[in-house]
């Protein structure tokens, strides 16, 4: 049945991709509601949105960006043709590529239930992309002291220009850029000229009950090290704000 529906759909493909109807209907919005939400935004009148949905007009990139941000979803999920041709329609109802659930443990045992508030997900969710710059680093191996598996993706907010109050007694993950001389017991087999900095990822926190100078505990080569807080602060390049773990 799905194959027949897809063949019919292919025969009726428009000149332009059909954009946004599945996501809009998934959330129960009308085109009028959406147009009112973006009143005054170029290219997002009710007439224009309807033409994008029917594949009668080419949807501008800035409209795609605004819709993806509004729906909190990847831009790919706005392309209805891709979703439908991928057999993501059941009984004429559009569906996500997966069914979202939530999980909690209670006094009466574990409970897993469908997430009715789910609105899509994208890598940038939770990051302040309009306020800060970010570096994305993927781990090429299981990391011992970070306790993160190979493939983990860490988003670091650039902190080179703003390291105010970024070191507290709460342990966090940092991207740092240090001289070997700042690392007590720097391994001899890690050959690096003393005037060259090295970049590495570490967990660190301000040590309690230390006075001037305040000391920071951090890890290098999976060994615990200490350094005065001002020197550590000067070496901070980024602060981890988001971690995505892929197990396959």
N, C-alpha and C positions, 0 to 999 in steps of 0.2 A: 504493500500500500504506500509506504513511504517513497519507494522508487517511482511509482506512478505520479504521486504528488510532486516529486522533484522534477520529473519530465515536463509536467504541465507548467511548473513554475519557470523552468528554463525557457520554455517557449514564449513566456510572457515577460522576460527580462526587459527592463527599460533601457534607455540610452545611458542613464546614470545609475549608480548604486542606490538602493533604497535604504534610507537612513532613519533610524530612531523609533520606528513605530512599535517594534517588539518591546523595547525597553520602556517606552511610555505606557503601553497597555499593561505591561507587567506590574507597573506601579499604580495603575488605575487613574492616570491623568488623561485629561482631554487635551486636544491641540489648543483650545482656547485658554485653558489653564496655563499651559506651557508658554504661550505667547504673552500672557499677562505677567508671568514670572520674569520674562526678558523684555518687557516693554521698553522700547527705545533703543534696543540693541540692534545694530544693523544686520539685516539678513535673517531676523528671527521673528518676523510677523507671522500671523496665523496662516496667511496665504503661502508664504515661503516655506514654512515648516511642513505644510501639507504637500507641497511639490517635492520636497526632499524625501518625504516618506513614500511617495508614489514613484520616485525615480524619474521625475520630469524636470529636475534641475540639479545642477552640480552643487553639492553642499560645500561651502567654503571651509578652509582649515580652521579659522577662528571660531566658527559655529561648532565644529566637531569638538574643539577643545572645551568650549563652554558647556556643551551637552554632557561630555564625559565628566567634567568636574561637578556638574549639577547632579548627575546620576551616581557619582562615585563609582565609575566603572571604566574598564579599558576602552579605548577608542574602537578596538576591534568589535566590541559587543554592540556597537551602534550600527554595524553593517548587517542589515536584516537578511540580505541574500546569502551571506556566509553562514548565518545561523540556520536558515531554513534548508539550504542545500546540504548542510551537514546533518540533516535529519533530526534537528532539535525541535521539531514540532510533534506533539502527541495530541490526537483528537482535536486538531486545529487550535491547540493552545501552545503558545511559545514557552519554551523552558530554558533555564540556564544549562550550561554543560554539566552541572552537578547540582545536587540537592543540598542546600545549606542546613546544618543542624547546630544546636548548642548542647552543651553537656555540663552537668553539675552533679556533685555528690551530696546527698542529704542524709538526715538521720534515718530515713526509710530506705536508703540504698541509692545507687546511681540512677540518674534520670537523663535520657537523651530525647530531645524534642526538636521539631522543625523550627527553623528561625524565620518567623514571618516578617521580621523587620529588615532582613538582608537586602542590601541595595547594590550589590556588586562590590568588587574589590580591585584595587590596582596597586602597583608597587609603591607609588608615591603617597598612599593614604597615611595620614598621621605625620607627614613631614611638612615643614613650613617652607615650601619650595619658592614662594614669592618673597621670602624674607632672608633666606640663607642659601649658601652654596653647599653642595654635598659631594662627597666621594663615595663610590660604591666599591667595596672590596670583597671578592669571593675567596674563601679559604680553599687552598689546593690540597689540604690534608686535615685529618682530625687534629684539633688543637687541644692540648692537654689542659693547660691552666685556664683557658677560656671555657673549657667543657663544651665545645661546639664541634659538630662533625664536619667532615669534608663537604664542600658545596654550600656551606652557610654563607649568606650574603649580609654584609654589615654596611649600613648607611652611616657615614660619619659627617656630622655637621662641621663645616670649616670653622675653626676657632682661632686661627692665627691672629686675627685682628681683635678678638674679644675673648680673653681668658679670665674675665672677672668672675670670681666665686664659682669656678667650674670644678674645683677640687674640694670635696667634703669628706666626712667620715663614712659616707655611703659609697661602697665600691661601684665603680663604673668602668666601662671599656673605652680606652683612648687609642688614637693613632698619634704616635710621638716621633720626634726627630731629634736625636741626641748625639753628642760626642761620645765616643767610646770611653773617654776619661770620666764621664759622668756615671758610668756603670761600674760599680764596685765588682772586682773580680772578673772583668771582661775576659772571656775565654781567649787563650792564646791562639787557638785554631781558627777563630773568627778574625782572620787577618783584615785589618782596616786601619789605614793611617789615622793617627790621633786627631788630625785636623779635619778629617772627613766625618760628616754626620751619618748616622744610620737611622732608617725608619723602621718601626715595628709596632705591632699591636699589643696592648697589655691591659690587664685589669689593674686598677690603682685606687687608693683611697688615702685620705689624710689620717695619719696615725693619732689616736687619742692620747691625751696626757703627755704630749710633747710640747715644749715651749720654744722660744727662739733659739735656733730656727725651727720652724715647724717641719716635720718630716713626712714624706710620702712613701708608702709601701707600694711597690710595683713588681712586676715579673719580667725577667729577661731570660731567655733560654730555659723557661720553666723553673727558674730559681728566683726566690724572693730577694729583692733588693730594696734599699732605701736611698732617698735623695732629699735634699732640702726642697721645700715646696716652691720657692721662687725659681730654682733651676728647673724643676720639673714643669712648672707652668710655662716657662719660656720654650720648652720643647714640645708643647701640645700643638698638634696640627688639626686634630679633629676629635669630636666627642660622639660616641655611638648613640644614635637616636632610634634606630630600627634594625632588627635582625630578622632575616627570613631563613628558615632552615628547610632545605630540601634533602630528603633521605634517600632519594634515588637519583 
